Every structure is written in C-alpha cells, then in structure tokens.
Amino acid sequence: MKKELKFKVNGQPYDIFVKPKTLLVEVLRDLIGLTGTKRGCNSSSCGACTVMLNGMSVKSCSVLALQANGAEVVTVEGLAKGNELSPLQKAFLDHGAFQCGFCTPGMLMSSTALLTENPKPTKLEIKEGIDGNICRCTGYNSIIRAVTAVVKGEYKEAK
Amino acid sequence: MIKDFEHFAPKTLKEALALLAKYGDDCKVICGGQSLLILMRQGLVSPKYMVDIKGLDELNYIKDGKDGLKIGATTTHRTIEKSAVIKRKYPVLAEMEKRLASIQTRNWGTIGGNVCHGDPAADPAPVFMVLDATLTVAGAKGSRSIPIDKFCLDYFEVALEPGELLTEIKLPVPPPHTGTVYTKFNIIESDLATASVAVSLTLGSGDGVCQDIRIALGAVAPTAIRAKKAEKVLKGKKITEALLAEAGEAAAKETEPISDIAASEEYRRELVRVLVPRMTREALARAKKA
C-alpha cells in the first residue's frame, strides 16, 4: 500500500504517494525527475547519491523515502541561484575538479554540507568532509583545491 | 531488490511496542536503516512489516547525570560524536564515532540501530564493553537491563526477544585515574574494522599499578568479545613491556577470526597481538593524565 510523502526538494513542496520500500534516490530521480543525484554503488559506499536532508549530508540510496516526510531536501540542482552557480560549483569548474563528472553532484553536496557546518575547514577537515565520496578520475587533489579556494574566499556567493 | 512491506511510523514508544507485539517475528524495526537497507537490498532480510522508529524523538537524547551517561537508542552517531559532554567525559566514544563510517552514514545512522544489528566488526560494542555499558530494552511486559557482554550473542544476533526494543545505553561514571582508548585497523578509513581493540585501564592512586583493566576486541570473533585472559595478565601489576607482549599473545589466542576479503585469519590474530599492547600503552598514558 502506498503512503503519502510530503516534503520539500530545493524549496519546492511535493505531495506524492510512494511504496514504503522506495528509497529517497528513487523518489528524486524516478518520480520527481531530478537526475543530478547519481545512483552509483547503491550500497552506501560511493557517495554519488549524496543529498542534504534538513541540512545534513546523507546517502539517498540508503534512506527510506518515507523518512524524509516533512523534511527539506537539497540536491545538486538546488545549489545554483537562478543562473548563477554556487561558489563551490564555480570553483569546481575553475579547478577542473572532475573528469567524468559522475561523482561531482555528490562531491558538491558533501562539500556544501561541510562548509555549512564549518566554513573554515583545514585541509584535513576537507579530506574528512569528502571521505564518504569516491572519485576515480581526479585523485581528489583538484577537488580539495577547489574547496580550499572557496574557503579562502576566492568565490563570492550569488546575491 | 527490496521486497514490498507495510510501513508503520509510531509516534511514541508505547505505540511502537504495541506494533512489535502485534506483528512479532514478521516485523523488523528500522531506525536509520544504514545497515538494514543493505541487507534488504541483498534479499537477506525481507520483513512483511516495518516499524520505523527514526522519528521516535523520546529516544533521541544524551543525558549526563551523577550516575553516569544515558544515550537514547535513536541518537545518531554524529550527535554523539559532536556532543560536548561526551567529548569531555567520554572522549573515546566521540573518537570511535568519528571513525565509524562516512559522514553521511553517521548523520543518519543511530547508535541503537548499530548495536542491534549485531555486526561483529561494528565499532560501538567493544567500546561499550570496556566502558561497562548496560542496555535497557523495553517490551510489552516492561523493561529490563542487559550488560553489553550478554547482549551480543552471535553473528548478527543480539539478545532481543520478539517484541522487544532497545531504548537506552547507560554508561557508569569511569573510576578516577582511568584511561580509555579505541582503535580499528582498516584499509579504507571510513570502512568497517578488519580488527579492533578497546582498552580501559584504571591505575591505583599513585602507585602506578594497573588496578583494573578491560580489553575488548571487534571483528575477530562471532561477536565483539572481552579478552579476559589478557586482562588477567595485566590486572594488579605494574605494566611492563614483557607483560604487554604476554597480554597481546593471550588476547590473540582468545580470538576466533574468519578469513575474508579484508584479511586472513592469521593476519587478524597478528593485528590483535600488535594492537593490544599498543592500545594498552596508550590507555596507560591517558590514565596517568586523568
């Protein structure tokens, strides 16, 4: 039997009915159509499906969608303000913090969650902040450089 | 593929217990689901009914009092890790939580769920063993207390009767001059332990004698275990390098490890042989400062 799920995604309210077994990543991608969030390992290992749930990073492949009832979810699509990319998104572009791009939405969400919690992380804290996210292209250095550039204030928040 | 189930989200503990009593063995409790959903996806667990206690706020607390610390079962790993009182009074718990899994998993996963999952490689159980934790479980007939050593029964099996729910973890106030440490060996930092060791050591006042010691091991037996023979080697003595080596040897003999993708049986024993002396040395250093 389907159950009601009322929540907000990137500020937009949704009221949908889902099977209880539905995972948050399935609601986001398959029901709402926000395919920026990637389904990678589907077993909580790779972090490609990372989204923010009430301000915390979670792996949406391992959260029952119904547990997001009443919550505010932010996906990678919610980072930009209009056409203006977020500071982290700009920094990722400038620093070439991706090649294939599959991990990028998750990396962006984990780094966004990190900077929300701790705006001035050390290099070690940045590494810890993305340690739940796997990237097989960059060797992580360009990602760490991009986050560091934002921490140093080289990118401004869109108004 | 996860099979369909009926989902209940009780608002109170009483409601949750009533649902558990009604559906018994056909139902499974889910909290953060960070372990359970993986098993369900692999088809290893397919409950007909799920009682979802993630929203059970009455079990989401950290209370510090004269008789020790109480942690509600639905408290997340991240909340424990960041708790000021835990960092101050039970730093080993915050250190353990920080290495438990990735941040995302720690944000959603809960301490009660982890302990009830009964994974022998999980981090909390060995730490709770050396901190002398007692678990409170509630059922339709009331609640009872179980020491952590008696709670872990076998691989993924804990001492919960049908209809029972873990509600609280209680930690006594550590005695003075006590140092407690935990480490795990793993290849990927946020992964499960290949082997883990927790040590809590209490020094007698001023004489440098190891008055009491608890050593617990993870990932080297069907459950987390106390290394009681190793404890016996050190208890009541002044710690020396020779005794530490002997304790490491004794602890390694107490294990029954498996061989798997992470390590062979021999390698796990060797880890225990090395880590028990190392962590006891660290616990001793902490006890001297305490």
Interface residues (C-beta under 8 A of the other chain):
Chain A: M1 K3 K19 P20 K21 L23 N42 S43 S44 G47 T50 L53 M56 S57 V58 K59 S62 V63 L64 L66 Q67 N69 S110 A113 E128 G129 D131 G132 N133
Chain B: I2 K3 D4 F5 E6 H7 A9 I30 G33 Q34 L37 I38 M40 R41 M50 D52 K54 G55 R78 A101 S102 I103 Q104 T105 N107 W108 E189 S190
